[in-house]
Amino acid sequence: MRNVDENTITQEVLERIANTPNPRVKEIMSALIRHLHDFAREVRLTEAEWFEGIRFLTDTGHITDEKRQEFILLSDVLGLSMLVIAQNHRKPAGCTEATVFGPFYIANAPEYPLGADLAQGAKGEPCYVQATVRGPDGEPVPRATVEVWQADAAGFYDVQYGGGEHRARGVLRADDQGRVYFKSVLAEAYPIPTDGPVGRMLDATARHPWRPAHMHFMVDAPGYERLITHVFRDGDRYLDSDAVFGVRSSLITTWDRHEAGLMPDGASSAVPFYTLKFAFVLNRSK
């Protein structure tokens, strides 16, 4: 078709992809085209605004690397990540809820034995974590793989320091009773990175960048669905305004403070420390 205008171009573009062989690709691309065109018409997008949008996405790509995923961060703050997770991870009552993956996961983190200190020098008050991994009927899930990562007391993940060291991050395997235990540091609230395009967007929309204190977990076991989730610290001021919309009430728990003395593993702590207990319940694979 020649001489398309603002009202006829959408149908012309849709007709150009009518022969897409993969039906799911055709469905997704057709919906994307319709919604993008409707968006531009609804807001009467100017050329300057369109170009600014292109520049924003270009900047997002430029700042993204193997240590920082700005596109995931953008998806998180727009609520898209949690929308996709919510509609793809509906679980039976009693199973642990999933939440955002976040931009600071690293594959092939070091594996540690149960009881190890994952902090490895990370800043923060000592914390001893005791968790169980069970199935929906309460059965222990032996030898489940549990990946853990978190920010330190300064609000930074190890990868943000750029030194290559793994701190407050690691992989453990549950014992035959589905138990997992390790040392780390107390989780603290922290702001997501604001030195890139996502930070500029938050400023422009008068939003704060803070996430409530949490620890990330990814749990894998044969016969069960992979679980990607957080455990949040009760009482945090940002639980009701998480910058990435990831909080679920079922994932909030108490991190108990103890005076200096014996920790749960029998070791002595010269400073006050915290304990965290949590039970992960996996959904069976379909």
N, C-alpha and C positions, 0 to 999 in steps of 0.2 A: 504494500500500500504506500502510495506517495501522499505527501501533504498531511501527515498525521498532525493532530493538535492535542491540547492538554486533556481532552476528553476521549479521544479515540486511540491514543498511543498504547494504553494498557492492554486493550484487546489485541492489538497488533503484536505486541511483545509476547503475549501468551500464545498466539498462533505460531510464533516462530519456534516455540519449544514443544509444540503439539506432538512431535514424533520422538520425544525423549523415550528411549527404550526401557529404562528402569522406572516402574510406576511410582515408587516411593520418591525418587529424585524429582520426577515430574510433579508430584503432589507438593513437595516442599518448595520447589522453585516457583511454582504457580502461586502458592500462597504468599511467598516472599515478595514476588513482583506486585501482586495486588495490594498488599499492605504497605509496601514502600511507596507506591504511586498514590494510594489514598492518603498516606501521611503527608506527602509533599503537597497534595491539593488542599488538605485540611488546614495546614498551617501557612499555606501560600509561601512556600519556601523560596527565598531569594537566592540569586546566584552567589552572593557573598556568603550567605549562611551555608549553602551547599558546599562551597569551597572550604569553609571553616570546618565542616564536618569531615571532609576528605583529609584535611590537615590533621585533625584530631586522631583519626584512625591511623594515619601515617606515623604520627608521633608515638602512638600506642605500639605499633610494630617495631619502631626503632629502639624503644626502651626495653622491649622484651628480649630475654636471652635465656640461657639454660638455668640461670639462678633466679630469674624474676619473670613472672608471667602476667604482664599488664592486661592482657585480654581476659584472663580469668578474673583478675581484680575488677575489671570493667563489668563483666557479667555479674559478679558478686554484688557490686554496689547498686546495680540496676534491678536486683531481685530476680534476674533471669536464672541464675544458678539454682536458687532455692525452688523456683517454679518447676524447673526441669527435674530436680531431685524429688520434689513432692509428688509429681505425677508419675514418676518411674519407680518409686520405692514405697509404695503403699504396703504396709506390713500388718500382719494380724496383731490384735491387741496383746500387749505384753512383750513384743519384740522391741529391741532398741531402735529408736528412730535414727535415720540418716540425716546428715547435714552437709554443709559445703566442704569441698575438698581444700579450697584455699590455694594461694599461689606459691607456697613455699615447701611443698612436698618434694622430696628427692628420692629417686629410685636407688636401690643398691646401698642403702644406709648400712652401717656396720651392725652385725648381729652380736648380741650380748647374752651371757647366761642369766638365768633368773637370779634376782637379787643384786644385779650389777648397778653401778652408778652411771646412769645415762647422762647426767649433767656434764661430766668430763670438763669441769672448770667453768660451766655457764654461771653467770651471775644470778644470785637469788637465794632465798632462804631454803634450807633443806626440806624436802618433801618425800615421804615414803608412800608408794602407791601399791595397793592390793586390789586385784581385780579377778573376776571369774568370767569364764566364757561358757555359756550354756545354750542348749537348744530350746525350742519353744515348749517342750514338755518338761523342762528342768534338767534334762540329761547333760552331764558334763561333756564338753567338746575337747577331747585330748589333743595335744600337740598343735593347737591352732596357732597360726602365725599372727603376731600382734606387732604392728608398726606404730611407733610413737614419735611425735615431734611437737615442739612448743617453742614459744618465745622465752627469752630470759627476762630478768627483772627490769632491764632497760627497755624492753619492748621489741627486741630484735631477735630474729632467727639467725642461726649460725651462718647461713648462706649470705646474709646481708653484711657480714663482716668481711667477706672476701678472702679470708685466709685459708680456706679449704678444710678447716677442722670441723669434725662432726661434734656438736654439742647439743645437749638436751634433745637428742634424736637417736633412734636405734630400733632394732628389730629383736623381738624375743619370741620364744615358743612356749606356749602353755604346757604345764606338766600333764600327767595322765589324768588328773582330776579337773583339768581346765583352769588351773590357777596360774595367775601371772602376778609377779611382784618385782619391784625395782625402786631405785632411788632416782630422784630428779630434783627440780627446784619448784618452788611455789609459782603457780601461774599468776600473772598480773595483767590487768587491762593494758592495751597498747593501741596506738593509732596505726592504721594501715598506711603504706607509703603514700605520701602526698607530693612528692617531688616530680611527678610525671603528669600526663594528661588526665588521669583519673582524679588526682588531687585538684587540678584546675576545675574540673567539673563539679567536685564537691564544693569548692569555694563559690562557684557561680550559682549554685543552688542552695547555698546557706546550710549545708549539712556538715555535721562533725564526722571525723574519720575513725572514731574509736570502736574497738571491739572489746567486749567483756572478757575477763580472764578465763582461759580455757586451755585444755590439752587436747591435741589431735590424736585420734586412734583410727587405724585401719586393721580390720580383723578378717582373716581368711581361713577357711577350713573346708576340706572336701565334704560335699553333700549339703553345704549351706551357702546362702548368698553372701557375697562380700559385703562387709559393713564399713562404711566411711562415716565417721561421726566425731563429735567433740564431747568432752565433759566440762561443764561450766561451773564456775565457783559461785556458790550462793552468796547473795548480798552485794554483788557487784553493781555499781551505779549504772552500767550500760546494758544490763540484761534486757531492758525494754526498748532500747534504741540502737541495737547492734547495727553497725554500718553495713553489714552484708546480710542481715535478716536471718541469721543462722540459728537463733536460740529456740530451743524447744523445752518446755517445762520439765519433761521427763529426763532431760540431760543435765539438769541443774542439781548439784549436790553439795554437801558441806565438806569443806577442807578444814579439818580440826587442828587447832593449834595446841602444842604441848610444850611445856617447859623443858629445858635442857635435861637430858637423862637418857635412859635406854629407849632405843627405837624398836619397832616391831621385830626386826631381825636380830635383836640382841646386842647390836653395836651401840656404843655410847655416843651421844651428840653433845658437844660442849656448848651448843647454842640452841635456842628454841627451834622446834621443827614442826612440820605439819604432816598429817596423814590423810590420805584419800582412799576411799573404798567405793568400788563401783562394780555392778554386775552387768555384763553384756549378754544380751539374749539374741541369738542369730535366728533368722528365718531360714527354713529349709529351701533348697534349690528346687525350682519347678522342673 
